[in-house]
Amino acid sequence: MLKAYKFRLYPNKEQEIYFAKTFGCVRFIYNHMLSDKIEHYKKTKQKLNNTPAQYKKEFPWLKEVDSLALANAQLNLQKAYNNFFQRQKVGFPKFKSKKNYYYSYTTNNQKGSISLSDKYIKLPKIGLVRVKKHRDFDGIIKSVTVSQNPSGKYYVSVLVECEEQEKLPKSESEIGIDLGIKEFAITSDGEMIENPKFLRKSEKKLRKLQEDLSRCKKGSKNREKCRVKVAKQHEKITNQRKDFLHKLSKRLINENQVIALETLKVKNMMSNHKLAKSIADVSWSEFARQLEYKADWYGREIIKIDTWYPSSQICSNCSHKDGKKVLSIREWTCPV
């Protein structure tokens, strides 16, 4: 099985410059190839199979960075381009922007070009970069993705081919989970899991930081400092949310053999502007995703209940169906 491990990087000034060059070259080659594909299709109504090697003569500075990073950008573009023609609902590939402040590139391990020790990671074309290795793993490194967050921090995600995860011993416990906003979740055995509302709790501080940012002159050093402060606050909220979801999903997987979840159409629910911020903050989709892949790892079962299953109309004791209820009714007594 393939598993990814993410570590914090601490590059020096020269390495930061190399990363900036690579991020820029990857973005440039992706955008340039996409532009050529669009122009070629307009003229011939056929797909263009272009490669990064075709552009190195015209743009020799592309040779300064890892060629595999450019090759992976080509593969990502080709996959997105083909997906559009197969399923147009996924949307047409978009040009990469420099202004989203999240940059990354992926490179592959070829003949030991990538290796990880306790304090350093060896990367192609750059050598040893200081890393905070907070956990060990066993397996063969297949590829790495180097990224820079909007807050300016560098990370490396190491993709490892390892043995199958050891399954947990079978449990007799089965549970159903009702996801919500007031409470994050209510389980079928009566446990109420409080919604931590990380975004709501940080709104006051976030509003102050965004007001400071809006007052700064565009292009100034002070504006960049304020932008980083806003990015760090958003990053903190994201990390708090991920930590909560990972701990809760792991506990539920450890304790239960079968977990039943409702299938929520989150994208449709987000169109309700009164609830959109709360729905985004609660992260139901991410929670369901974590439960699914952890269940696959540890030999558990996830059952998805149909969106239109009338669970709130059915008595939990005798299964009598009592009809539709307005949202204000939170409890009802079964007449049977």
Disulfide bonds with the S-S distance in Angstrom:
none
